[in-house]
Amino acid sequence: MTPLVVAAVLTAAITHASWNAIAHGIRDQLLAFTLVGTGGAVCGATMAFFTPLPAPAAWPFLIASAVLHVVYQSLLMRSFRLGEFGQMYPIARGTAPLVVTVLAAVFVHEIPDGWALAGVALASAGLVGIALWGIRGSGAVPHWPALVAALATGLSIAAYTTVDGLGVRASGSSLGYTAWLMTLVGLAIPAYALTTRRGRLIAELRSFAVRGLTGGLLSVFAYGLVLWAQTQAPLAPIAALRESSIIVGAAIGALFFKERFGGPRIAAAGLMVVGIGLMLHGG
């Protein structure tokens, strides 16, 4: 974990929270992710002309990752429809490094030390705290389907993170892998939207085109940085550091969506970040 790798992943964390906030801010989530996907696909296809083709060994991982990314986006859309951004985002992102730690140990033989395991415990406690804070009280309170969707989103993130960690290392080019992954992933939801909305789609997209396409470009930039970092350092600490975006997401939820921040949420999110820090130290 060199300073350059840390800087790249922190930049990716901020960028990732930002494009998620852009998507959440568009009320019709199918339109939001259609635009994000289109922006990502156009950017990826353009990159593909100027980057090496991934090695043959990487393509099974690319295809599996593309499927997992579509599952992830579908679950993320559902969680954003059902719950607050400031709660859904931390739960989805906070789940991922905990599971990646296990998957990396099993499939990549990157065994965490005592610091990392302590970080898993603290981050898990913070995750439970955020979930409990979100379901307390009354008013705009997410219900259990929202929490399940957010947790399932986190599991899908962990799955594609591990698959991509293996794939990008086999590809021979992190830029080439990023280009083809974003192209494959970006086409799925726009194709679904075109099939279901048909003639209405173009007119519905116009009002949000600039925001949504910007979100797509940011998503490519954010994940491209993460994929490069996965070729330079172990998967678990990369996943953990990336999820410092949890605090960025909570702040965006409070500032732009007028969601409650509150002392308990600050404490729970802070506990998660301390746990992530221990995981990073252990990695």
Secondary structure, DSSP 8 states (H G I E B T S, - for coil): --HHHHHHHHHHHHHHHHHHHHHHHSSSHHHHHHHHHHHHHHHHHHHHTTS----GGGHHHHHHHHHHHHHHHHHHHHHHHHS-HHHHHHHHHHHHHHHHHHHIIIII-----HHHHHHHHHHHHHHHHHHHHHHSSSSS---HHHHHHHHHHHHHHHHHHHHHHHHHHHHS-HHHHHHHHHHHHHHHHHHHHHHHHGGGHHHHHGGGHHHHHHHHHHHHHHHHHHHHHHTTS-HHHHHHHHTTHHHHHHHHHHHHS-----HHHHHHHHHHHHHHHHHHHH-
